[in-house]
Amino acid sequence: MADTRRGPLSRFFIGIWNTLNFTRRLVLNLIFLAILVFVLAALFQSRPALQDQTALVLDLEGAIVEQYSTAATERALDRLSGSDRKEIQLRDVLRTIDAATRDARIGRIVLIPDNLTGAGASTLREIGQALDRFRAAGKPVTTIANDLGQGQFFLAAHSNEILLDPEGGVVLTGLSSHRSYFKEALDKLGVTVHLIKVGQYKSAAEPYVMNEASEAAKRADAEWMGDLWGQYLAEVAGLRKIDAARIAEDIAHYDERLAAHQGDLAALALDQKLIDRIATRAEARQWLREQGVPAEGDSFRQIGWQQYHAQLPPQLPASEKIAVIVAEGTILPGNQPQGSIGGNSTAQLIRGAREDETVKALVLRVSSPGGDSVASELIRREVEQTRAAGKPVIVSMGDYAASGGYWISMNADEIYAQPTTITGSIGIFGLFPRIPDTLAKIGVHTDGIATTPLADAFDIRQPLTPQVESILTTIIGRGYRQFIGRVAEARNRTPEQIDAIAQGHVWTGSQALERGLVDKLGGLDAAIAAAAARAGLPADVQVTYVEPPLSAWDRLALSLSGSEALAGIASGSRLPWSTAWLSTEEVRQAGAVLESMRGRRFGMFAHCFCELR
């Protein structure tokens, strides 16, 4: 019954409100219904059957990483908004290539590396080895490129043929490692930085106390970088069937070579036999059709690698499996997200794998320049306890496993590294900045009392006293002795033998093998095979990556963001050898050190600033 006590004006506004409320519910329901339709379309959309002689297009766009550095929902939102950070997991690329190798419907890989923006030497080597397996199955690989930088060319060299755009070029420059040095700037600011380190070659902190690299650091860098560059030249020369010395000679006289070709980079690359053919994209497509890839419209029969990867069958639960845990990034205390290594979070993942009865062996995939020593020790203990529990642990080193990265690796049953892995750097340092002169420059002075000589020992406004410096030196010295002592125990050597190859010296994987720091050369697949053999498992045992589980919402968001149905609606190079005045990597790594100091009076670090550019 209507409320007759309300006047006409009240009933008028109440009627408007009810209408608006009904409209709001209707609009929200329609939006929900539309989303539901798109969800069902994304989940149940039919994909055309893959036909014979399909070319798999491997257009690697972004940085290749061991593990995504952002959360699943954030990645999904980035994709839908068009601001994707463009990270590619190495495991996805390798699984795609290996699946295509076994797939009779895939007749060729077309590699397009133009938009590959970041990958380490060992990562590129892993992909190159997968391409070699594809070629060994009798299937060709063709590279089509607009331009080829040094890392991109390394991948392209694993092709049967390389087609380069007429306006493109192949620019090989060699390797370099330059850092910015801050001592003069810090002096001008009145900041005094006290460095305490153990290791003649432990140069990670030199930029804060020097204006140029020490001679010891230059000698050590020249040794491992020379080996790395020699491996690069040897591999691409062997793949391209040209003389490595000729490549080096051409780089040394690149100005003369280019002038002789009137500045035509593509013609020079062809003359140097770095490429096989100069062709525009249209000409490259026509060439592929002539090689037997069926035509489709004005292009050729193809499938994108990410679409192909999405169609691969998911793994079913298995009673026996090998767990792979990724330890990528800087080692920091506590719980850390993917893309960093947390002393607690990574240790918990290892502990979880150890307590999982279906996990029969563990592969720890390490790609880290190191970081906090305490966090490194927590992870090492979990590796040691996993072996003690009867489960084999194999370490597979990626691009870097240096300093703290080696610390968490040392207690494995076996350590595998690529020849191009950067490892070693066994040493310890501590940095202690003081700013009394900085404050004095702006008229700020500090005064007061303390009950003991140590009460203000870690107050950066106070000068570092000889007593405190002596204490810190003792702590750092003990840390180094522990480091080399544990390495010696793990590698069945004496501390003196380890000290002779430690001292912060950086080694390539092949150099580390010669010195007994690693056991074998090989990639992730070799490490997994070794783990299976030690656990008495078949070669085709299931391999599972152990990571924090995705929520139902995360899985739905990723499914939607990767679907073709929503992609259409949503749409309505720094390489390791590039240069920069002050690289973002320098800032990131320095920031990581500061982050690990949060809430602590002082820290001890096993970190290697051994990035190539």
Order of alpha helices (4+ residues) and beta strands (2+ residues): alpha-beta-beta-alpha-beta-alpha-beta-beta-alpha-beta-alpha-beta-alpha-beta-alpha-alpha-alpha-alpha-beta-alpha-beta-beta-beta-alpha-beta-beta-beta-alpha-beta-beta-alpha-beta-alpha-beta-beta-beta-alpha-alpha-alpha-beta-alpha-beta-alpha-beta-alpha-alpha-alpha-beta
